[in-house]
């Protein structure tokens, strides 16, 4: 379903980690999914639940889920490198594609930055799929926003 095994020949399971609201969030590249692991009162991990998963036929919108970061509103931003997208997953698991294609070339990492009263997503391009296609990858730092 995801991208790890297909592109690299090896499985890429857990590939991104964020902490927010007494829970860990983990991106699973091969499953094109976002997993939520609550932290119990005693500090131990609770039962993992799939917060968001992709369409089985296309693996979108979380295709190649890689780097993730938590936003103050409880949502998680996911860099989907194989889907060439930045996706917001809300606290209830609803997915919104914020940007797709354009300057993205396999986004791998994402962080949030605030400038004045505006919030931006900072992303790195990995460019592996482009490189494997024998083309010149875009391996740069991008800014997307402002994010509402």
Buried (B, 14 or more C-beta within 10 A) or exposed (E): BBBBEBBEEEEBEEBBEBEBEEBBBBBBBBBBBBBBBBBEEEEEEBEEEEBBBBEEEEBBBBBBBBBBBBBEEEBBBBBBBBBBBBBBBBBEBEBEBBBBEEBBBBBBBBEBEEEEEEBBBBBBBBBBBBBEEEEEBBBEEBEBBEBE
